[in-house]
Amino acid sequence: MNQAVDLLEVLRRQAARYQCPSCGQSLADCELDLVSSTDHESVVRITCGQCEASRLVVVQAAAWVGESVPVLDQPLSDDPAIGVDDVLDVRLALAGHAGDLKSLLTR
């Protein structure tokens, strides 16, 4: 079985978890094209199915295991994903902090 085909399949399975940086829509319907590949690195063009914006992504693997790459089909925890509002809340909290890192972590 071709390693590049396995990589694209893995990326297809994972694409729905990501949003297009240009339009914000899900990348579930994106187009994936393998641009180049070596044993441990591949360049993939991802084209959004909604706005057709394209990005080149470099995917690196420490080593290929067998004929496929393991895929995490389930989240690592039941906690909700970090959202934009969460990031903004942390930014605002850090903007008002006047101490060192240790005092920030012991709040």
C-alpha positions as CSV (number, residue, x, y, z in Angstrom):
1,M,0.0,0.0,0.0
2,N,1.3,3.5,-0.9
3,Q,2.3,5.6,2.1
4,A,1.2,8.9,0.3
5,V,-2.3,7.5,-0.2
6,D,-2.4,6.6,3.5
7,L,-1.3,10.1,4.5
8,L,-4.1,11.7,2.3
9,E,-6.6,9.4,3.9
10,V,-5.5,10.4,7.4
11,L,-5.7,14.0,6.4
12,R,-9.2,13.5,5.0
13,R,-10.4,12.0,8.2
14,Q,-9.0,14.8,10.2
15,A,-10.0,17.7,7.9
16,A,-13.5,18.2,9.4
17,R,-11.9,19.1,12.7
18,Y,-10.4,22.2,11.2
19,Q,-11.7,25.5,9.8
20,C,-10.5,27.3,6.8
21,P,-8.3,30.3,7.8
22,S,-9.8,32.4,5.0
23,C,-13.5,31.9,5.4
24,G,-13.9,30.0,8.7
25,Q,-15.9,27.2,7.2
26,S,-15.2,23.5,8.0
27,L,-12.5,21.8,5.8
28,A,-14.6,18.6,5.7
29,D,-15.2,19.1,1.9
30,C,-11.6,20.3,1.2
31,E,-9.6,19.0,-1.8
32,L,-6.2,17.4,-0.9
33,D,-3.4,17.2,-3.4
34,L,0.0,15.6,-2.7
35,V,2.6,18.1,-4.1
36,S,5.7,16.2,-3.1
37,S,6.8,13.5,-0.7
38,T,9.9,11.9,0.8
39,D,10.2,9.1,3.3
40,H,9.4,11.4,6.3
41,E,8.0,14.6,4.9
42,S,5.1,15.5,2.5
43,V,3.8,18.7,1.1
44,V,0.1,18.8,0.7
45,R,-2.1,21.4,-0.9
46,I,-5.4,21.9,0.9
47,T,-8.1,23.8,-1.0
48,C,-11.2,24.9,0.9
49,G,-14.4,23.5,-0.6
50,Q,-16.3,26.7,0.2
51,C,-14.1,29.6,-0.8
52,E,-11.4,27.7,-2.8
53,A,-8.6,29.3,-0.8
54,S,-5.5,27.1,-1.0
55,R,-2.7,26.5,1.6
56,L,0.4,24.4,1.4
57,V,1.0,22.2,4.5
58,V,4.2,20.3,5.3
59,V,3.4,17.1,7.1
60,Q,6.3,15.4,8.8
61,A,6.4,11.9,10.3
62,A,9.1,10.6,12.6
63,A,8.7,7.2,11.1
64,W,6.2,5.3,9.1
65,V,4.7,2.4,11.1
66,G,3.7,-0.5,9.0
67,E,1.5,0.4,6.1
68,S,-0.6,3.1,7.7
69,V,-0.5,6.0,10.2
70,P,-2.5,5.7,13.4
71,V,-5.5,8.0,13.6
72,L,-7.1,9.3,16.7
73,D,-10.8,9.1,15.9
74,Q,-11.9,10.1,19.3
75,P,-10.9,13.2,21.3
76,L,-8.3,12.7,24.1
77,S,-10.8,14.0,26.7
78,D,-14.5,14.9,27.1
79,D,-13.6,18.5,27.8
80,P,-14.9,20.9,25.2
81,A,-12.5,22.3,22.7
82,I,-10.8,25.7,23.3
83,G,-12.7,28.3,21.4
84,V,-12.0,31.8,20.2
85,D,-13.7,33.3,23.3
86,D,-11.5,31.3,25.6
87,V,-8.4,32.6,23.9
88,L,-9.6,36.2,24.1
89,D,-10.5,35.7,27.8
90,V,-6.9,34.5,28.5
91,R,-5.4,37.4,26.5
92,L,-7.4,39.9,28.6
93,A,-6.4,38.2,31.8
94,L,-2.8,38.3,30.9
95,A,-2.9,41.9,29.8
96,G,-4.0,42.9,33.3
97,H,-1.3,40.8,35.0
98,A,1.6,42.7,36.6
99,G,3.6,39.9,38.2
100,D,6.0,37.1,37.2
101,L,5.0,33.8,35.7
102,K,5.1,32.0,39.1
103,S,2.6,34.3,40.6
104,L,0.3,34.0,37.6
105,L,0.3,30.2,37.9
106,T,-0.5,30.2,41.6
107,R,-3.7,32.2,41.3
